[in-house]
Amino acid sequence: MLEINITDLAYHSDELGLDVKHYALIADYKNSHVLLSIPNLYLYQSTRSSISTSKRYATVISKFYRFLSTQPEFKPLEPGDYHVGVTNRDIRRWQVWRQIERVRKNSAKPTSSTIYNDALIIQKFFSWISTAGFTCNVKLHLRTWTANFKSDKLLNYIKKKARISHSGDPIRVLDKESRQHTQQPLISDWEIKLLLQSYPDTVYATLFCFALATAMRPSELVKFPYLGNGNNRHIVPHSQLPADLTQVTYETIGKGNKLRKVTIPMYALADIEKGYTEREYKSRCKKYKALYGKPCPLSILFLTKEGHPVTAKMIADATTYAKKLAHSIDPRFSLDHDFYQSRHWWPTMMMVQHHGERLLTDSADVLDRALAQVLMNQMGHNDIATTYKYYLNLARWLVMARQGHTFELVGEDFNIHSQIQNLTFQHTDSPPD
């Protein structure tokens, strides 16, 4: 099977006049390292706005190319020309092959959903190839690239290839097992406190609390400035804001390179100033200047104790460290928790405060478009119904866990921290990103 290395690139794009970051694919072929030009151009043009998305897409494309290298019809082709020979049938065969390998290993992963979503990424890749004017034999208007795993004929074929003799549907059983494995509670109040104490640097605890209050993604949090400019010129430390303000609006570029407006409550800015800016910011700016030979830009607020600007990857790594430490202190702390747990607190509490005791009645099932629009704007989602239904279910779990607890309707004093002490829940759905 073809070996493909995935590497991250950071360079100045003359075309854009900007510094860009994305992943690239390099194949080991006939004792040489070969840049896969077409996939790499796609990753540059389509994923440079999000390094995590770039890594995800690069990983999926590399898996598909490795599969192609095992197929007889691709043996004569060099890896850089694989895109020319791919048809709808090859994308479908890749999905079937992954299910065969999964059933043969009796593995819960990759799930049928993951296999389909990965195939969607490949389909998008070939859609771009066609639009960009390169040779493409994938028929985008035909859905013959999808594999119907509910087909008895296909199921029997998979079982035969995987050498499974028992009756039943092994794919459905494995998918169910995977869902059971991913069931986990939202992080509870005591776990939040323990996690905050376990971070190796106070800046990460500050960012976690900021995410609790705003539902911003890590990639958005790290861009929050000390002093804003342009449409964000009103963003200043809390002590410099008018005393009668209850919230401010912050414009940020979110997932998919989309501009959105996030509502930030005053208490969140006060938390940042009291717990981080007043204590840490000036000394860290000095370290930044010593490291980079220039003053820290006012567009950067969050710095590590060594003086480096915090990145989304740093947040993920610090959270991995912190949760392991928290688990060693108290084994009840779940190792399944991650930083994204913070992102789902805000919409869940907003749903609870808005609906109150009506959450347990059928009336809450009726789509409240005003509330759903607020959730969508804050979360940066596109699907209004999915977002509303998901957080409605989570909020119901909360209320049922604390029956008899009453809630006020949402007001300007809505404060996420006031809810952490009393609410906890279990859920089984996968959260929207």
Rosetta blueprint (number, residue, H / E / L):
1 M L
2 L L
3 E E
4 I E
5 N E
6 I E
7 T E
8 D E
9 L E
10 A E
11 Y E
12 H E
13 S E
14 D L
15 E L
16 L L
17 G L
18 L E
19 D E
20 V E
21 K E
22 H E
23 Y E
24 A E
25 L E
26 I E
27 A E
28 D E
29 Y E
30 K L
31 N L
32 S E
33 H E
34 V E
35 L E
36 L L
37 S H
38 I H
39 P H
40 N H
41 L H
42 Y H
43 L H
44 Y H
45 Q H
46 S H
47 T H
48 R L
49 S L
50 S L
51 I H
52 S H
53 T H
54 S H
55 K H
56 R H
57 Y H
58 A H
59 T H
60 V H
61 I H
62 S H
63 K H
64 F H
65 Y H
66 R H
67 F H
68 L H
69 S L
70 T L
71 Q L
72 P H
73 E H
74 F H
75 K L
76 P L
77 L L
78 E L
79 P H
80 G H
81 D H
82 Y H
83 H H
84 V H
85 G H
86 V L
87 T L
88 N H
89 R H
90 D H
91 I H
92 R H
93 R H
94 W H
95 Q H
96 V H
97 W H
98 R H
99 Q H
100 I H
101 E H
102 R H
103 V H
104 R H
105 K H
106 N L
107 S L
108 A L
109 K L
110 P L
111 T L
112 S H
113 S H
114 T H
115 I H
116 Y H
117 N H
118 D H
119 A H
120 L H
121 I H
122 I H
123 Q H
124 K H
125 F H
126 F H
127 S H
128 W H
129 I H
130 S H
131 T H
132 A L
133 G L
134 F L
135 T L
136 C L
137 N L
138 V L
139 K L
140 L L
141 H L
142 L L
143 R L
144 T L
145 W L
146 T L
147 A L
148 N L
149 F L
150 K L
151 S L
152 D H
153 K H
154 L H
155 L H
156 N H
157 Y H
158 I H
159 K H
160 K H
161 K H
162 A L
163 R L
164 I L
165 S L
166 H L
167 S L
168 G L
169 D L
170 P H
171 I H
172 R H
173 V H
174 L H
175 D H
176 K H
177 E H
178 S H
179 R H
180 Q H
181 H H
182 T H
183 Q L
184 Q E
185 P E
186 L L
187 I L
188 S L
189 D H
190 W H
191 E H
192 I H
193 K H
194 L H
195 L H
196 L H
197 Q H
198 S H
199 Y L
200 P L
201 D L
202 T H
203 V H
204 Y H
205 A H
206 T H
207 L H
208 F H
209 C H
210 F H
211 A H
212 L H
213 A H
214 T H
215 A L
216 M L
217 R L
218 P H
219 S H
220 E H
221 L H
222 V L
223 K L
224 F L
225 P L
226 Y L
227 L L
228 G L
229 N L
230 G H
231 N H
232 N H
233 R L
234 H L
235 I L
236 V L
237 P L
238 H H
239 S H
240 Q H
241 L L
242 P L
243 A L
244 D L
245 L L
246 T L
247 Q E
248 V E
249 T E
250 Y E
251 E E
252 T E
253 I E
254 G L
255 K H
256 G H
257 N H
258 K L
259 L E
260 R E
261 K E
262 V E
263 T E
264 I E
265 P E
266 M H
267 Y H
268 A H
269 L H
270 A H
271 D H
272 I H
273 E H
274 K H
275 G H
276 Y H
277 T H
278 E H
279 R H
280 E H
281 Y H
282 K H
283 S H
284 R H
285 C H
286 K H
287 K H
288 Y H
289 K H
290 A H
291 L H
292 Y H
293 G L
294 K L
295 P L
296 C L
297 P L
298 L L
299 S L
300 I L
301 L L
302 F L
303 L E
304 T L
305 K L
306 E L
307 G L
308 H L
309 P E
310 V L
311 T L
312 A H
313 K H
314 M H
315 I H
316 A H
317 D H
318 A H
319 T H
320 T H
321 Y H
322 A H
323 K H
324 K H
325 L H
326 A H
327 H H
328 S H
329 I H
330 D L
331 P L
332 R L
333 F L
334 S L
335 L L
336 D L
337 H L
338 D L
339 F H
340 Y H
341 Q H
342 S H
343 R H
344 H H
345 W H
346 W H
347 P H
348 T H
349 M H
350 M H
351 M H
352 V H
353 Q H
354 H H
355 H H
356 G H
357 E H
358 R H
359 L H
360 L H
361 T L
362 D H
363 S H
364 A H
365 D H
366 V L
367 L L
368 D L
369 R H
370 A H
371 L H
372 A H
373 Q H
374 V H
375 L H
376 M H
377 N H
378 Q H
379 M H
380 G L
381 H L
382 N L
383 D L
384 I H
385 A H
386 T H
387 T H
388 Y H
389 K H
390 Y H
391 Y H
392 L H
393 N H
394 L H
395 A H
396 R H
397 W H
398 L H
399 V H
400 M H
401 A H
402 R L
403 Q L
404 G L
405 H L
406 T L
407 F L
408 E L
409 L L
410 V L
411 G L
412 E L
413 D L
414 F L
415 N L
416 I L
417 H H
418 S H
419 Q H
420 I H
421 Q L
422 N L
423 L L
424 T L
425 F L
426 Q E
427 H E
428 T L
429 D L
430 S L
431 P L
432 P L
433 D L
